Amino acid sequence: MYGPGELMTPGTTQMRAMGGIGIGLRAIGQVNTLNPAATSITPRKSFLFDVGFDGTHFRNNQPKYNSAGERISPAKTVYNSANIHSIALAFPLARNLGTSLSISPYSSVGYKVNTTEQSEDIWGNIGRGMYGFEGDGDITEVKLSVGWAPWQKFSIGIAAKYYWGNIERRYKAAITDNIVGTGTYNSTVGTDNFIVSNFKFQAGLQWNIILTETRIFTLGATYDLGGNLNPKFSSYVHTDNTITSLSKLPVRDQMSSLALRVPHQVGVGLFFRDRSIAWGADYVYAAWGNNNESYNENSNPKNVAVTYTDTHTIKLGFEYTPRVTDVRNYLNRISYRVGARLGNYYQTFGGQRINQLAITAGFGLPVKIWGASSVNIGFEYGRMSAPNTISIDNQKIGLVTQNYYKLSVGFSLFSVDTSDYWFVRQKFD
């Protein structure tokens, strides 16, 4: 309901099965959408394509309390979602110079809340009042990266990131049980529309501390230039009563909200790979902004402060491939992946931070006919929860705990003229 909405976890299916690591990741047959410096390793006369799909099952639970502060039956909701997670491709431009292009959802908005007017004066003079708040939309990130390796062990990269999308937030106030007749009250419906179209930039580097034929150990770092997305904003209110209907009138500043922005962000990561194992670790700090900027109007009638807060995220991942060249036992060529992610949500509610935890696992299934191409499957269990309750009008209120279960499927196609023959002009028919 606030700011850009729910943020999506970046990265391909392989990355997210390993906790979402990628800042230090440097692999010839894999598109790295997190660090533009990694595109410098794209082999000549090759082409990489990756597409991923997600399906998620959400289970929400909100503890509830009576006036004495005793816990009573909780409120629960269950829902599902499915979508394309990302599409990415990479190819070389010249020796030690590569590029990639990706498109992926950055954030998503979807909510519907109804609440009843609690004022006894309104109940006694007009009737039962109902307020409704709902919204939907998303923001998409299109990213063009270029990476260059001026030296064998060192790479740099830059990326232009274009954010575009539309978020619509609607609110209404209506009398559902009228006790006074006609012509004495108005029902109101309002719509706020935010159209996003803005560029931001990212810089990255990778340094191969160890680089041999059998081992690679890489240190990576990225910096994202964030800031306000400055969306085009329009707001409309439609008022209506039982006698006459008024035309739709444009208004300004009718419904305030947290500014739509992306954070200034710094990340560092390590990645190691040999013939059988690979592991990595990332740390990401995102400076979302000032805690003094809060949103507590309209859809928040009890004035619970909702604020941006800086986030700290740690990601860990591990991969094991028993024997990648085993031509007799297919199970030995499968990559087995696990990972974890720990951090906090980028907004606080009533001063309470929301903790985030995710446990991931997955498989990489090589497809022989496509050479280094593979089908990737990822699983993720996640939990968002607040450590404490908040108080509204001396009433204890529990914040929602969300558990989710995500299944991801990705297809990674790798073509190079020494093993595959996609995109190579045939000499004989």
Sequence and secondary structure as in RCSB ss.txt:
>XXXX:A:sequence
MYGPGELMTPGTTQMRAMGGIGIGLRAIGQVNTLNPAATSITPRKSFLFDVGFDGTHFRNNQPKYNSAGERISPA
KTVYNSANIHSIALAFPLARNLGTSLSISPYSSVGYKVNTTEQSEDIWGNIGRGMYGFEGDGDITEVKLSVGWAP
WQKFSIGIAAKYYWGNIERRYKAAITDNIVGTGTYNSTVGTDNFIVSNFKFQAGLQWNIILTETRIFTLGATYDL
GGNLNPKFSSYVHTDNTITSLSKLPVRDQMSSLALRVPHQVGVGLFFRDRSIAWGADYVYAAWGNNNESYNENSN
PKNVAVTYTDTHTIKLGFEYTPRVTDVRNYLNRISYRVGARLGNYYQTFGGQRINQLAITAGFGLPVKIWGASSV
NIGFEYGRMSAPNTISIDNQKIGLVTQNYYKLSVGFSLFSVDTSDYWFVRQKFD
>XXXX:A:secstr
  TT EE   S HHHHHTTT  SS   TTS  SS GGGGGG  TTEEEEEEEEEEEEEEEEEEEE TTS EEEEE
EEEEEEEEEEEEEEEEEEETTEEEEEEEEEEEEEEEEEEEE   HHHHHHTEEEEEEEEEEEEEEEEEEEEEEEE
ETTEEEEEEEEEEEEEEEEEEEEEEEEESS SSS  EEEEEEEEEEEEEEEEEEEEEEEEE SS EEEEEEEEEE
 EE   EEEEEEEEE SS B   EEESSSS     EE EEEEEEEEEE SSEEEEEEEEEEE   TT EE SSS 
TT   EEE  EEEEEEEEEE S TT SS GGGG EEEEEEEEEE SEEETTB  EEEEEEEEEEEE GGGTT EE
EEEEEEEEEE SS EEETTEEE   EEEEEEEEEEEEEEEETTT  TT   S  
